[in-house]
């Protein structure tokens, strides 16, 4: 943020968005400052979810490019959708962005896929799950998991 003076005695605060042409902010190692936004988006679209989240925290310019691109989040959300179809469809119908939808359902989708693949089939007590990333699952998901366990 920066403060600027308007007229003779009024000050206002404004959030300053990084620009591609700002000479004072240009860093020779930051490709996003030299390339058109579309090219930066193409590069970011090649990242996995963890790398995309890390890139989001790298600098203000990258944050704005990634945060403002629903397309980047949509692609990753569709990969999770195979495991959380109902939840993702509901979030989208409720008007949530792809990013919010992905954040809400990523861990759930990963956990569900692990359960369905049998990763937790030999758990003998709840204590064995304490060091794992657990989250709440809906009734339909538990039904799918129980069916998969019965088939094993």
Secondary structure, 3 states (H helix, E strand, C coil): CEEEEECCCEEEEECCCCCCCCCCCCCCCCHHHHCCHHHHHHHHCCCCHHHHHHHHCCCHHHHHHHHCCHHHHHHHHHHHHCCCHHHHHHHHHCCCCHHHHHHHHHHHHHHHHHHHCCCCCCCCCHHHHCCCCCCCCCHHHHHHHHHHHHHC
